[in-house]
Amino acid sequence: MTSLVLTVTETLRYRGALGQWSWVLHRITGLGVVFFLTLHVIDTSWAVFYPALYVEAIAIYQTPLFTIGEFALIAAVVYHALNGLRIAVIDFKPVWWKHQQRAAIYVLIGSVIICIPVFILMFGHVLDFYNDPNRQVLGLDVVIRSQIPFAIGIALAVVAAVVLAGLYGLIAGNGSKTAASKRKPQGSRIERFWWSYMRISGVLIVPLVFGHLAMMHVIQGVFDITAAGHTVVGTGLINESGTSVEFVASRWNALIAGIAVWRIYDFGLLALVVVHGFNGLRLVLTDYTNFSPTLKRAAVLFSVIGAVILLTLGSLALILTIDSTAIEIAKEAALELHP
């Protein structure tokens, strides 16, 4: 806790170079992206397992609160990606660190240059949606209630991580501490691996995540997912029912040269982003739990639990098929939400 308080107070007092603020922004945007990633993977898996819940989830995404959040998400992803590239490039060539402040400025400028036209295009989708008199928007009370299960799930994961960390401490006892104190200090091979993974995966993620955001937030957008008669982005298929479930089914079932390209694309994105994101979460959490071995261990376990759950749900959803029954359920759920 002392580390967290010190970080906040010293950051607010800081009057030095841009590097400090780049570090802070990188962490804040990273945490924001991980939070959205958790919601997004779980919600999308419902298209397969609980079609009615997915219909409700997309309806919630089409509310003013989440619309604002969508713009914030794009800004966070763009900045985090560009700043991550800056870190990876300069780490690859340490002699370039003398240019890191200038590079940080370029990252900010690049983020603004990318976000302005993207926001303009996204705002066009927003206006079309809210200006349509036939569109119905869910109330704020419904939106808030819908997030309660996510909050409970996160709380349960935290409790499970703390309990498991405490049990490990009791079982291991002082023997592990004594053995650890006798070891000679040396760099951790595992940490060196994760250091490399974060930079390599970050570079690989950028074109994948930018492509995904372009298709799902700019070219078509979350508001067009429920538009009947629209072509599903990246395919030649039409969303006949105008349900979000048929949209996902059409995209994942579309074959290019006999290959389910978008399933493979989304699986690669899922694997890279989840592991990258939750390892980043681990690094942040362990920075502020060094005062307690139990809490530090719990932070690691919490990150592992989150990653495993998302990878399992996302992978199963991508492997399984969305059939016509799921689409019929989605149509009924859409009618109940917007009679």
C-alpha positions as CSV (number, residue, x, y, z in Angstrom):
1,M,0.0,0.0,0.0
2,T,2.9,2.3,0.8
3,S,4.2,1.8,-2.7
4,L,0.9,2.7,-4.3
5,V,0.5,5.9,-2.2
6,L,4.0,6.9,-3.0
7,T,3.4,6.4,-6.7
8,V,0.3,8.5,-6.7
9,T,1.7,11.3,-4.6
10,E,5.0,11.5,-6.3
11,T,3.4,11.3,-9.8
12,L,1.1,14.3,-8.9
13,R,4.1,16.2,-7.5
14,Y,6.4,15.4,-10.4
15,R,7.7,18.3,-12.5
16,G,10.3,16.5,-14.5
17,A,10.6,14.9,-17.9
18,L,7.8,13.4,-20.0
19,G,9.0,9.9,-19.3
20,Q,7.3,9.7,-15.9
21,W,3.9,10.7,-17.4
22,S,4.4,8.2,-20.3
23,W,5.0,5.5,-17.7
24,V,1.8,6.5,-15.8
25,L,-0.3,6.7,-18.9
26,H,1.0,3.4,-20.1
27,R,-0.1,1.7,-16.9
28,I,-3.5,3.4,-16.8
29,T,-4.3,2.7,-20.4
30,G,-3.1,-0.9,-20.0
31,L,-5.3,-1.5,-17.0
32,G,-8.3,0.0,-18.8
33,V,-7.8,-2.2,-21.8
34,V,-7.5,-5.3,-19.6
35,F,-10.8,-4.4,-17.9
36,F,-12.6,-4.0,-21.2
37,L,-10.9,-7.2,-22.5
38,T,-12.4,-9.2,-19.6
39,L,-15.9,-7.9,-20.3
40,H,-15.5,-8.3,-24.1
41,V,-14.3,-12.0,-24.1
42,I,-16.9,-13.1,-21.6
43,D,-19.7,-11.2,-23.4
44,T,-18.7,-12.6,-26.8
45,S,-18.6,-16.2,-25.4
46,W,-22.3,-15.7,-24.6
47,A,-23.1,-15.6,-28.3
48,V,-22.3,-19.4,-28.2
49,F,-23.4,-20.4,-24.6
50,Y,-26.1,-17.8,-23.7
51,P,-27.4,-16.1,-26.9
52,A,-30.0,-14.1,-25.0
53,L,-27.4,-12.6,-22.7
54,Y,-25.2,-11.6,-25.6
55,V,-28.2,-9.8,-27.1
56,E,-28.5,-7.9,-23.8
57,A,-24.8,-7.2,-23.7
58,I,-24.7,-5.6,-27.1
59,A,-27.8,-3.6,-26.2
60,I,-25.9,-2.3,-23.2
61,Y,-22.9,-1.4,-25.4
62,Q,-25.3,0.7,-27.4
63,T,-26.0,3.0,-24.5
64,P,-24.5,6.5,-23.9
65,L,-22.3,5.4,-21.0
66,F,-20.7,2.6,-23.0
67,T,-20.5,4.8,-26.1
68,I,-18.3,7.2,-24.1
69,G,-16.4,4.2,-22.9
70,E,-15.9,3.0,-26.4
71,F,-14.2,6.3,-27.4
72,A,-12.0,6.1,-24.2
73,L,-11.1,2.5,-25.1
74,I,-9.9,3.4,-28.6
75,A,-7.8,6.3,-27.2
76,A,-6.3,3.9,-24.6
77,V,-5.5,1.2,-27.1
78,V,-3.9,3.6,-29.6
79,Y,-1.7,5.3,-27.0
80,H,-0.8,2.0,-25.3
81,A,0.1,0.4,-28.6
82,L,2.2,3.2,-29.8
83,N,4.0,3.7,-26.5
84,G,4.6,0.0,-26.3
85,L,6.2,0.1,-29.7
86,R,8.4,3.0,-28.4
87,I,9.5,0.9,-25.4
88,A,10.1,-2.2,-27.5
89,V,12.2,-0.4,-30.1
90,I,14.3,1.5,-27.6
91,D,14.8,-1.6,-25.5
92,F,16.0,-3.4,-28.6
93,K,18.6,-0.6,-29.1
94,P,19.5,0.8,-25.7
95,V,21.7,3.5,-27.2
96,W,18.5,5.1,-28.4
97,W,17.3,5.8,-24.9
98,K,18.8,9.2,-25.2
99,H,15.9,9.9,-27.6
100,Q,13.2,8.5,-25.4
101,Q,11.7,11.9,-24.5
102,R,11.4,12.9,-28.1
103,A,9.9,9.5,-28.9
104,A,7.4,10.0,-26.1
105,I,6.3,13.2,-27.7
106,Y,6.0,11.5,-31.1
107,V,3.8,8.9,-29.4
108,L,1.4,11.6,-28.1
109,I,1.3,13.3,-31.5
110,G,0.8,10.0,-33.3
111,S,-2.0,9.0,-30.9
112,V,-3.8,12.3,-31.6
113,I,-3.3,12.0,-35.4
114,I,-4.8,8.5,-35.4
115,C,-7.7,9.2,-33.0
116,I,-9.1,12.3,-34.7
117,P,-10.2,10.7,-38.0
118,V,-11.2,7.5,-36.2
119,F,-13.4,9.5,-33.7
120,I,-15.0,11.4,-36.6
121,L,-15.9,8.1,-38.3
122,M,-17.1,6.5,-35.1
123,F,-19.2,9.6,-34.3
124,G,-21.0,9.2,-37.6
125,H,-22.2,5.7,-36.4
126,V,-23.3,7.2,-33.1
127,L,-25.3,10.0,-34.8
128,D,-27.0,7.6,-37.2
129,F,-28.0,5.3,-34.3
130,Y,-29.3,8.0,-31.9
131,N,-31.1,9.9,-34.7
132,D,-33.1,6.9,-35.7
133,P,-36.5,7.3,-34.1
134,N,-37.1,3.5,-34.1
135,R,-34.0,2.8,-32.0
136,Q,-34.6,2.1,-28.3
137,V,-31.9,2.6,-25.7
138,L,-31.7,0.8,-22.4
139,G,-31.9,2.9,-19.2
140,L,-28.9,3.6,-17.0
141,D,-30.3,1.5,-14.2
142,V,-30.3,-1.6,-16.5
143,V,-26.7,-0.9,-17.5
144,I,-25.5,-0.6,-13.9
145,R,-27.4,-3.8,-12.8
146,S,-25.9,-5.7,-15.7
147,Q,-22.4,-5.1,-14.4
148,I,-23.1,-6.5,-11.0
149,P,-22.3,-10.1,-12.0
150,F,-18.9,-9.0,-13.4
151,A,-18.1,-7.2,-10.1
152,I,-19.1,-10.3,-8.1
153,G,-17.0,-12.5,-10.4
154,I,-13.9,-10.3,-10.0
155,A,-14.5,-10.2,-6.2
156,L,-14.7,-14.0,-6.1
157,A,-11.5,-14.3,-8.1
158,V,-9.7,-11.9,-5.7
159,V,-11.0,-13.9,-2.7
160,A,-9.9,-17.2,-4.3
161,A,-6.5,-15.8,-5.0
162,V,-6.0,-14.5,-1.5
163,V,-7.2,-17.8,0.1
164,L,-4.9,-19.9,-2.1
165,A,-2.0,-17.7,-1.5
166,G,-2.6,-17.9,2.3
167,L,-2.9,-21.7,2.2
168,Y,0.3,-21.9,0.2
169,G,2.1,-19.8,2.8
170,L,0.8,-22.0,5.6
171,I,1.8,-25.2,3.9
172,A,5.2,-24.0,2.8
173,G,5.9,-22.5,6.2
174,N,9.3,-21.0,7.0
175,G,11.2,-23.7,5.2
176,S,10.9,-22.1,1.8
177,K,12.0,-18.7,3.3
178,T,15.1,-20.3,4.8
179,A,16.0,-22.0,1.5
180,A,15.4,-18.9,-0.5
181,S,17.6,-16.8,1.8
182,K,20.5,-19.2,1.2
183,R,20.3,-18.9,-2.6
184,K,22.6,-16.5,-4.4
185,P,20.8,-13.6,-5.9
186,Q,20.5,-14.1,-9.7
187,G,18.3,-12.9,-12.5
188,S,15.2,-14.9,-13.0
189,R,15.0,-16.8,-16.2
190,I,11.2,-16.7,-16.1
191,E,11.2,-12.9,-15.6
192,R,13.6,-12.5,-18.5
193,F,11.3,-14.6,-20.6
194,W,8.3,-12.4,-19.7
195,W,10.3,-9.3,-20.4
196,S,11.0,-10.5,-23.9
197,Y,7.4,-11.8,-24.4
198,M,5.9,-8.5,-23.5
199,R,7.9,-6.7,-26.2
200,I,7.6,-9.4,-28.9
201,S,3.9,-10.0,-28.3
202,G,3.3,-6.2,-28.1
203,V,4.7,-5.8,-31.6
204,L,2.7,-8.7,-33.0
205,I,-0.5,-7.5,-31.3
206,V,-0.5,-4.0,-32.8
207,P,-1.6,-4.9,-36.4
208,L,-4.1,-7.5,-35.1
209,V,-5.8,-5.2,-32.6
210,F,-5.8,-2.2,-35.0
211,G,-7.4,-4.4,-37.6
212,H,-10.0,-5.7,-35.2
213,L,-10.8,-2.1,-34.0
214,A,-11.0,-0.9,-37.5
215,M,-13.5,-3.5,-38.5
216,M,-15.6,-3.6,-35.3
217,H,-15.6,0.0,-34.3
218,V,-14.9,2.1,-37.4
219,I,-15.9,0.4,-40.6
220,Q,-19.1,-1.2,-39.2
221,G,-19.2,-0.3,-35.5
222,V,-21.1,-1.7,-32.5
223,F,-24.3,0.0,-33.6
224,D,-24.4,-1.8,-37.0
225,I,-24.1,-5.3,-35.4
226,T,-27.9,-5.3,-34.8
227,A,-28.9,-3.7,-38.2
228,A,-30.9,-6.2,-40.3
229,G,-29.9,-6.5,-43.9
230,H,-26.3,-5.2,-43.4
231,T,-23.3,-7.1,-44.8
232,V,-21.2,-8.5,-42.0
233,V,-17.8,-6.9,-42.1
234,G,-15.1,-9.1,-43.6
235,T,-17.6,-11.4,-45.2
236,G,-20.1,-11.4,-48.1
237,L,-22.8,-12.6,-45.7
238,I,-25.9,-10.6,-44.7
239,N,-27.2,-10.3,-41.2
240,E,-30.8,-11.3,-42.0
241,S,-32.2,-11.3,-38.5
242,G,-30.4,-8.2,-37.4
243,T,-29.2,-9.9,-34.2
244,S,-25.7,-9.7,-32.7
245,V,-25.6,-13.5,-32.5
246,E,-26.1,-13.9,-36.2
247,F,-23.5,-11.3,-36.8
248,V,-20.9,-13.3,-34.8
249,A,-22.0,-16.6,-36.4
250,S,-21.7,-15.2,-39.9
251,R,-18.3,-13.8,-39.2
252,W,-16.8,-16.9,-37.6
253,N,-18.5,-19.2,-40.2
254,A,-17.3,-17.3,-43.2
255,L,-14.8,-19.3,-45.2
256,I,-12.1,-17.9,-47.4
257,A,-10.4,-20.5,-49.6
258,G,-12.1,-23.1,-47.3
259,I,-10.5,-21.6,-44.2
260,A,-12.3,-20.0,-41.3
261,V,-10.0,-17.0,-41.4
262,W,-11.8,-14.9,-38.8
263,R,-11.8,-17.7,-36.2
264,I,-8.1,-18.1,-36.7
265,Y,-7.6,-14.3,-36.5
266,D,-9.6,-13.9,-33.4
267,F,-7.9,-16.9,-31.7
268,G,-4.5,-15.5,-32.4
269,L,-5.6,-12.1,-31.0
270,L,-7.2,-13.7,-28.0
271,A,-4.1,-15.7,-27.1
272,L,-1.7,-12.9,-27.5
273,V,-3.8,-10.1,-25.9
274,V,-4.9,-12.2,-22.9
275,V,-1.5,-13.4,-21.9
276,H,0.1,-10.0,-22.6
277,G,-2.6,-8.1,-20.7
278,F,-2.8,-10.3,-17.6
279,N,1.0,-10.5,-17.4
280,G,1.0,-6.7,-17.5
281,L,-1.6,-6.8,-14.7
282,R,0.6,-9.1,-12.7
283,L,3.5,-6.7,-13.0
284,V,1.4,-3.8,-11.9
285,L,-0.2,-5.6,-9.0
286,T,3.1,-7.1,-7.7
287,D,4.7,-3.7,-7.7
288,Y,2.2,-2.6,-5.0
289,T,2.1,-5.8,-2.9
290,N,5.9,-6.2,-2.2
291,F,5.2,-5.4,1.4
292,S,3.4,-8.7,1.9
293,P,4.5,-12.1,0.4
294,T,1.0,-13.4,0.7
295,L,-0.6,-10.5,-1.2
296,K,2.1,-10.5,-3.8
297,R,1.5,-14.2,-4.3
298,A,-2.3,-13.5,-4.4
299,A,-1.7,-10.9,-7.1
300,V,0.1,-13.5,-9.3
301,L,-2.7,-16.0,-8.7
302,F,-5.4,-13.5,-9.5
303,S,-3.7,-12.7,-12.8
304,V,-3.3,-16.4,-13.6
305,I,-7.0,-17.1,-12.7
306,G,-8.2,-14.3,-14.9
307,A,-6.1,-15.3,-17.9
308,V,-7.1,-19.0,-17.6
309,I,-10.8,-18.2,-17.4
310,L,-10.7,-15.9,-20.5
311,L,-8.5,-18.2,-22.6
312,T,-10.8,-21.1,-21.8
313,L,-14.1,-19.3,-22.5
314,G,-12.8,-17.6,-25.6
315,S,-11.2,-20.7,-27.0
316,L,-14.4,-22.8,-26.5
317,A,-16.5,-20.1,-28.1
318,L,-14.3,-20.0,-31.1
319,I,-14.3,-23.8,-31.5
320,L,-18.0,-24.4,-31.1
321,T,-20.6,-23.6,-33.7
322,I,-23.5,-21.1,-33.4
323,D,-26.5,-22.8,-34.9
324,S,-29.9,-21.6,-36.1
325,T,-31.5,-22.3,-32.6
326,A,-29.1,-19.8,-31.0
327,I,-30.2,-17.2,-33.6
328,E,-33.9,-17.9,-32.9
329,I,-33.2,-17.4,-29.2
330,A,-31.5,-14.2,-30.0
331,K,-34.4,-12.9,-32.1
332,E,-36.8,-13.6,-29.2
333,A,-34.5,-11.9,-26.7
334,A,-34.2,-8.9,-28.9
335,L,-38.0,-8.6,-29.1
336,E,-38.3,-8.8,-25.3
337,L,-35.7,-6.0,-24.9
338,H,-37.2,-3.8,-27.5
339,P,-40.9,-4.8,-28.0
